[in-house]
Amino acid sequence: MDPILLVSPVDPDGSLPRAALEALAAAKALGAPVTAALFGPSVAKAAAALAGTGVAKVLAAEDPALAEPRYATDAAAATALAKAAGASLVVAPATSRMARVMAGVAARLGGRIDTHVTQLVDDGGPTVVRWYYRQRIEAKLRRKERPWVLLVDPGAVPAARAEGGAAPTLERIAVALPAARTTVTGLRAPSSGEQTIKPDAKLLLVAGAGWTKKQPDGAPHPDRAEALILSFLRAAGASLGSSKSLVDQAGEGQKVFEFMTHLNQVGQTGATPRHPKGLSTCCHGEEPHVVGWRFIRERRAVNLDANCGWARGKADVLYVADAFAVMEKVNALLGAK
Ligand SMILES: Cc1cc2nc3c(=O)[nH]c(=O)nc-3n(C[C@H](O)[C@H](O)[C@H](O)COP(=O)(O)OP(=O)(O)OC[C@H]3O[C@@H](n4cnc5c(N)ncnc54)[C@H](O)[C@@H]3O)c2cc1C
């Protein structure tokens, strides 16, 4: 089996990103020894977090310029570490930082890259499992070319845990970083309002366009809808997803919730989040939307229409009810807890 190198930057506080521990768990399934390669201003804390996980050695690239995500410096560090390790399989978490540079790193190594990996299996050699066509087809891939760089999607595999054993040895690798032409002056979040996307939340609440439509009394009630959704998100710590119809309304100048952007959209042309449970409200459950629910394990929906898409085998439970009334009651119960 090919020796495996796990490559990851460290978090701003020096800790190891959880996505790196997930990529490690995926890599360990291949049964070959895993060496880690970490980069950042200082990697000692992250390296210590690998104690007992089966990683015997950590290669480190340390430089203050690696504190910030920057293509030139990140790609140089990852390439130098992969070359120093001489690994033929290079596994990395598909965080936005790593997804940006690893294709370039594969090119610099003269190798190949595959992305959106959800599992690694030994199927007569290292084999990648991933989904195509918006999670409609699952495929297994093998490649002859090496080095083979693999980006493992966060949330697909439980993170590796310490199972006892010694702390890995740390070997520092000298990396010649290019002069940085970009300077990070600050961070700007895409949503001006409340942060509603929480990938680690146990529950996904999906809001559909029904929340802004005319209700049985003949009038729309977007302000009440906004208050109900926000109080539920705060009380339940849930993440917020949306249908395309709802987020598209902003482009048409209609009322849309201020805390919602296109980044909340779930579906064929949106995201495929990985929460254990999902609750859909005022959303019809059409296939282009529901295909984004592929990895939501328990699905429930509230819709006035007993004939909506959710009723056709797409939800485990469909409550045929008025979501305004249901969420009012749910929020009252949560508030009483
Ligand atoms: C190429 C393509 C790609 C697409 N990609 C996506 C995608 O990525 N994501 C996506 O979401 N869509 C996508 N769509 C659009 C998708 O087909 C649907 O049009 C969209 O999901 C509908 O959104 P909706 O269910 O919120 O709105 P609607 O279809 O308007 O449904 C609103 C629902 O709210 C219910 N409702 C109203 N009031 C209440 C109430 N008080 N209580 C309970 N229920 C109530 C109604 O019964 C209705 O079922 C795509 C379409 C195409 C053609």
The ligand as a Gaussian input file, in Angstrom:
#p B3LYP/6-31G(d) Opt

LIG

0 1
 C      -31.878000      23.529000     -13.006000
 C      -32.609000      23.806000     -11.706000
 C      -31.887000      23.843000     -10.553000
 C      -32.522000      24.095000      -9.337000
 N      -31.790000      24.091000      -8.192000
 C      -32.422000      24.256000      -7.006000
 C      -31.708000      24.219000      -5.786000
 O      -30.474000      24.051000      -5.756000
 N      -32.384000      24.396000      -4.635000
 C      -33.734000      24.617000      -4.608000
 O      -34.303000      24.785000      -3.526000
 N      -34.425000      24.665000      -5.744000
 C      -33.805000      24.509000      -6.948000
 N      -34.533000      24.601000      -8.077000
 C      -35.939000      25.071000      -7.988000
 C      -36.923000      24.010000      -7.512000
 O      -37.338000      23.241000      -8.615000
 C      -38.141000      24.669000      -6.878000
 O      -38.649000      25.625000      -7.753000
 C      -37.874000      25.343000      -5.535000
 O      -37.170000      24.486000      -4.672000
 C      -39.213000      25.713000      -4.920000
 O      -39.002000      26.421000      -3.717000
 P      -40.089000      26.368000      -2.573000
 O      -40.479000      24.955000      -2.315000
 O      -39.556000      27.135000      -1.400000
 O      -41.271000      27.258000      -3.126000
 P      -42.710000      26.866000      -3.657000
 O      -42.655000      25.845000      -4.730000
 O      -43.411000      28.140000      -3.925000
 O      -43.399000      26.153000      -2.412000
 C      -43.814000      26.832000      -1.267000
 C      -44.468000      25.797000      -0.357000
 O      -44.827000      26.411000       0.855000
 C      -46.021000      25.794000       1.311000
 N      -46.625000      26.703000       2.278000
 C      -47.096000      27.974000       2.082000
 N      -47.559000      28.467000       3.231000
 C      -47.372000      27.525000       4.179000
 C      -47.657000      27.462000       5.580000
 N      -48.230000      28.466000       6.230000
 N      -47.307000      26.316000       6.225000
 C      -46.736000      25.276000       5.588000
 N      -46.471000      25.284000       4.271000
 C      -46.787000      26.399000       3.588000
 C      -46.834000      25.580000       0.048000
 O      -47.800000      24.563000       0.252000
 C      -45.759000      25.178000      -0.960000
 O      -45.616000      23.777000      -0.991000
 C      -33.915000      24.339000      -9.302000
 C      -34.637000      24.284000     -10.492000
 C      -34.000000      24.031000     -11.669000
 C      -34.813000      23.996000     -12.945000

